[in-house]
Amino acid sequence: MDSWVAIDFETANGSRASACSVAVVRVRGGAVEESFATLIRPPEGHDRFEPRNTAIHGIRRTDVVGAPRWPTVWSQLRDFIGDAPVVAHNAAFDTSVIRGANGAVGLAPPTLKYACTLVIARQTWQLDSYTLPRVARAAGIAFGDHHRAEADARAAALVLMAEQREHGTDSLDGLLKSARVSWGRIHDKGFDGCRKC
């Protein structure tokens, strides 16, 4: 049975290590099974909240004062993800947040396989824009609260399932093969992006 985890991060500033919110959604056999979301106190040195970022997601420094720090959150995420592949819309960003935040606190990068709904969308629909709201609309998904991690992770999960339907497959491997897109990977020597083959 195909199982994977959709993920979305919000950041406090331009640093990829400045994770301030995350949500994950587990999909198994074509259905959303469970989810987890939390605010995060960004790692020290990466904890400045820039007005531009706050204007996008609405999260302020005062909102995360009592939130867990990255090592605690990463432990929870690692347990939630397990060995499952990860899916995100613009996965290059979300996976760079994992690498950046881990690096900022001295944690080793994980070994992770991931797919990008944005890259797959370019191989699936002809659109004037491939932002998450635009892709969700093309996929027939009602979507609000853009840049709220919970809403974005759920939308990415639903978009991936819509992409599977468009390509006539119920597996991630089958979808990537049909869309001619390679898996992305994080590993101990760096990363390989999810991209058109």
Secondary structure as UniProt FT lines:
FT   STRAND          3..11
FT   TURN            16..17
FT   STRAND          19..28
FT   TURN            29..30
FT   STRAND          31..39
FT   TURN            44..45
FT   HELIX           51..57
FT   HELIX           61..64
FT   TURN            65..66
FT   HELIX           70..81
FT   TURN            82..83
FT   STRAND          86..88
FT   TURN            89..90
FT   HELIX           91..104
FT   TURN            105..106
FT   STRAND          112..116
FT   HELIX           117..122
FT   TURN            123..124
FT   HELIX           132..138
FT   TURN            139..140
FT   TURN            146..147
FT   HELIX           149..166
FT   TURN            167..168
FT   HELIX           172..179
FT   STRAND          184..187
FT   TURN            188..189
FT   STRAND          190..192
//
